[in-house]
Structures are given as C-alpha cells and as structure tokens.
C-alpha cells in the first residue's frame, strides 16, 4: 500500500464521518419521497385539475422519461465539473420544480414542472453516490453506498405514505412544498461539507478477480483515480458499461413487476387490508438486504454478490408466486425476496465505481437510468400481462427475466488480465 502525505495507509486513513453520510442519506430520502409520493396523490391531483386518472399518470411518465434522458448528460457534466457544485445546483433546481408542482395553475405547467424535477433528480442521485463512493474507504465503499441508498428505500415505505396522509388531510400541494423546503435547505450543507472531506487515501492494489479501483488521493477534489493505471489495469470501454447497466435494467424489470402490481392484485382478490403491512415487510426486507449486500460486496467481492443476488431473486420470485394465496407465507416470501433483490444494488454500484473511477458519476447515471427503464417497462408490460392472465404468471415472467440478468452479469465478470497487483522491486528493475 502506498502511504499518503501524512504516512497513513488505506486502513488508517480517515474515511467519511457520520455527518456527510447522514446528509447524503437524507438527500436520497427526500428525493425518493418525491418520486414515490406522486402515485398515491394522483386521485387528488386529478380532482384538483379536473382531468382523468389516466391522464394524471403522465406525471409519473414525464418524470421517468426526463430522468432517463437527462441521466447521461448530468453524469457527464458532473464528472467534468466539481461534483459538489453540480449537486447544489441540482438540489436548488429540484426545489424550484417542487414549488412549481405545488403552485402550477394548469395541468400543462404541472407536467412541465415534473419534467424539470426529473432532470434535477437525474443530477442529484448519481452525484450523491459518486461523492460518497469516491471518499469512502475502499474496504467500506459498498457498505457506505448501501447506507445512503437505504434513504431511497426508506422513502418507499415511510416517506411516501407520510406524504400521502399529508395530502389527504392538508392538501396534495403541501407535500411538494415541504419537499421543496427540505431540498433547498439541504443545498447549503452540501455546498460546504464535501470541501472538508476531499477524498480518502489511495487503495490497495486491485485483486485479480475483483478490481478495486480506489478513490482519489487525499486532498484532491473529485480527481479521477489513477489506481488502475498504477497497477496495470485496463479501463473497460463504453460497451462494457452498457452491458453492465443492462443487467440493472433486467433486474429492475424483475423486481418491479412484483412490486408495482402487488397492491393491484391484492385489491382484486379482496385483500386490500393486507397491502399496508405487506409493503412494510417488503420495505424492511429491502433495507436490510441493501445493508447486507453492501457489507458482503466489500468483503467477498461485488461481482460475487450481484450474481448471487440475481440468482436468489429469480428463485424467490417463484416462491412468492407459489406463496401468494396464503397471507402468512406471502409475507415471509416477500421479505426474503426483497432482502435478496436489494442486496444487488449497492454491490452493482460498487462494481461500476471500481471499473470506471474516472467516469463514476456518468456510469452511475447510466445505471440509475437503466433502473428507470426497467421500472417503466415493467409497468407497461406487466400491466398487459396482468390484464391477460394473473399476478402469479406475472411473477413467473419476472423470475424468468432475472435469469439472463444473472448470466449477463457472470459473462461480464472481469478476468485475471483486468488488474494486476504491482510487483515489488526497485525502480527500473523487475520485481
């Protein structure tokens, strides 16, 4: 290991303190709440603007499409400019978009406000992940990503229901005004906290099976890592990045065919009273799974975790289908499925940051965009499958899609030539 300027190594160099991690978590929680709260508020929005419920669904579509389109551009900008500045600008823009959402005088302007919110979110999430991953200790990178990502998952089962209740009793506009105030206030600490945490120490040499390209040297702000070059690593190209994020799109389709239509299926079966507590079980399983997946990705290797998680996702989605008629069995199967499925995401993020340290934000943006593509396709295709057959057939379809995702992830595993440890020896002589 190469010592830093103060003589510290990767094991002894300070990583991120609790403050920046908590700030990143809260940012993801608020942005996630904005994403998930729209669906339960659609009936109130439809009544407010006197439009059909089907038309208000365009609000979700507009946000998702704007996110997918803006993600590559936002990531490219963030990797070339100062990431902290990009994050602050994105949060302010996100806040203004939510004010526009709450105060829009017509449905057309409301739709435009959601497009702006999607663009801002595309620059917010991946930049937060890049900031924490390039400053965390190499051996704890996926674990930190999992902690921050749990903010988004917590929004799924805490923030969105809370916003829905607020909208019911105070008005749907109030939910977006509160989110606008929260994200605007968060911009101020983000403007300063990352200046005090410029980076972690250089990493250990990458191992053969799992290249671990580390964060920027201490004292540098968002500088691309040169660890791969020092240790003989070959930087994968764009084709490798696209293959990797395709795995995420397939994973998202598999996961969100189950999640998106769970409540619809339960309502159709006369089990509407079970929806809330089953979603809580699912959300808790997802949060725990993300934490465990991050920890194991740091210890056993990110690629091993992604492959195992995808395989278990396929198997457990079949188990959920079989357990669906029995409430207690369904609850247990949902918790296990969410645990396995969401162990994938922080490990996948770590894998991408390790492979593309100099383009971390851009590749994480593509990854988040792929997630939204998979989510959107799951909604469109899943609805048709559910209409033509039943929920259990939809689950079998999701499980089948997880299988090629597992195979594609295994095929993309880096070989021994990807990275080699530096050999000891004096300069100018072979080790």
Secondary structure, DSSP 8 states (H G I E B T S, - for coil): ----TTS--TTTS----HHHHHHHHHHHHHHHHHHHHHHHHHHHHHHHHT--HHHHHHHHHHHHHHHHHHHHHHHHHHHHS-HHHHHHHHHHHHHHHHHHHHH-SSHHHHHHHHHHHHHHHHHHHHHHHHHHHTTS-GGGHHHHHHHHHHHHHHIIIIIHHHHHHHHHHT-HHHHHHHHHHHHHHHHHHHHHHTTS-----------SSS-------TT-SS----HHHHTT-----HHHHHHHHHHHHHHHHHHHHHHHTHHHHHHHTT-GGGHHHHHHHHHHHHHHHHHHHHHHHHHH-HHHHHHHHHHHHHHHHHHHHHHTTSHHHHHHHHHHHHHHHHHHHHHHHHHHHHH-GGGHHHHHHHHHHHHHHHHHHHHHHHHHHHHHS-HHHHHHHHHHHHHHHHHHHHHT---TTS--------TTS--
